[in-house]
Amino acid sequence: MQPFQPLYGSNQVVTSAAVSAVVGIPSGRGADCLRVVNTGTGLVHVRTFSSKDSGANGVASAADFPIPPGVASTIYAGQHDRLAHISAAGTTLQIIAGQGF
């Protein structure tokens, strides 16, 4: 297993709320994974998807990947170029692309 290698300059800070929102993420070489840090106090759910997809793929729900407050998770995004996020209580995320886990 390769340690996470960030794609410097790609970090984004976003606020997640009770309505699903979408943020663009780098994709391709050197950006197949995301380190998502929940720096807020509310639980957040995330999902990655491709902007070429349509419909429900771009809407996060409580059925998606949960990240508790104060936790950093690394997820595989592959060729996906969008991340949807939702938090019933509201929270803040730091999202950086890279490779490895």
C-alpha positions as CSV (number, residue, x, y, z in Angstrom):
1,M,0.0,0.0,0.0
2,Q,1.4,3.4,-1.1
3,P,1.1,6.3,1.4
4,F,-1.1,9.2,0.3
5,Q,0.8,11.6,-1.9
6,P,-1.1,14.9,-2.2
7,L,-1.5,16.8,-5.4
8,Y,-0.2,20.1,-4.0
9,G,-2.3,23.1,-4.9
10,S,-5.6,21.1,-5.2
11,N,-6.9,21.6,-1.6
12,Q,-10.5,23.0,-1.4
13,V,-12.4,24.1,1.7
14,V,-16.2,23.7,1.4
15,T,-19.1,24.0,3.7
16,S,-21.6,21.1,3.7
17,A,-25.3,21.7,4.6
18,A,-28.6,19.9,4.7
19,V,-29.0,20.1,0.9
20,S,-26.6,18.1,-1.3
21,A,-23.9,20.2,-3.0
22,V,-21.3,19.4,-5.6
23,V,-17.6,20.5,-5.9
24,G,-15.3,19.8,-8.9
25,I,-12.3,17.7,-8.1
26,P,-9.1,17.0,-10.2
27,S,-9.1,13.7,-12.1
28,G,-6.6,11.7,-14.0
29,R,-2.9,11.0,-13.3
30,G,-1.8,11.8,-9.8
31,A,-5.4,12.5,-8.7
32,D,-7.1,9.1,-8.4
33,C,-7.8,9.5,-4.6
34,L,-9.1,12.1,-2.4
35,R,-8.2,12.9,1.2
36,V,-11.4,14.3,2.8
37,V,-11.0,15.9,6.3
38,N,-14.2,16.7,8.2
39,T,-12.9,19.7,10.2
40,G,-16.4,20.6,11.4
41,T,-18.7,19.2,14.1
42,G,-21.3,17.5,12.0
43,L,-21.4,14.1,10.3
44,V,-21.0,14.4,6.5
45,H,-21.8,11.9,3.7
46,V,-20.0,12.0,0.4
47,R,-20.0,10.3,-3.0
48,T,-17.8,10.8,-6.1
49,F,-19.2,10.8,-9.7
50,S,-18.4,11.8,-13.2
51,S,-19.8,15.0,-14.7
52,K,-20.7,12.9,-17.7
53,D,-23.3,11.0,-15.5
54,S,-26.7,12.4,-15.0
55,G,-29.5,12.0,-12.5
56,A,-29.1,10.7,-9.0
57,N,-25.4,10.0,-9.3
58,G,-24.7,13.6,-8.5
59,V,-26.8,13.8,-5.3
60,A,-25.3,12.8,-1.9
61,S,-27.5,11.2,0.7
62,A,-27.3,9.6,4.1
63,A,-26.8,6.3,2.3
64,D,-23.4,7.4,1.0
65,F,-19.9,7.3,2.6
66,P,-20.0,8.8,6.1
67,I,-17.1,10.8,7.5
68,P,-17.5,11.7,11.2
69,P,-16.4,15.0,12.7
70,G,-12.6,15.3,13.1
71,V,-11.9,12.4,10.8
72,A,-9.7,12.2,7.7
73,S,-10.7,9.6,5.1
74,T,-9.0,8.7,1.9
75,I,-11.3,7.5,-0.9
76,Y,-10.7,6.2,-4.4
77,A,-12.2,8.6,-7.0
78,G,-10.7,7.0,-10.2
79,Q,-11.8,9.1,-13.2
80,H,-14.6,10.9,-11.3
81,D,-14.4,14.7,-11.4
82,R,-17.1,15.6,-8.9
83,L,-17.7,15.1,-5.2
84,A,-21.2,15.5,-3.8
85,H,-21.6,16.1,0.0
86,I,-24.4,16.5,2.5
87,S,-24.5,17.2,6.2
88,A,-27.8,17.5,8.2
89,A,-26.1,19.5,10.9
90,G,-23.7,21.4,8.6
91,T,-19.9,21.0,8.7
92,T,-16.7,22.1,6.9
93,L,-14.6,19.8,4.7
94,Q,-11.0,20.1,3.4
95,I,-10.7,18.1,0.2
96,I,-7.3,17.4,-1.5
97,A,-6.6,15.2,-4.5
98,G,-3.7,12.8,-4.7
99,Q,-2.7,9.2,-5.0
100,G,-2.3,6.3,-2.6
101,F,-3.9,5.6,0.7
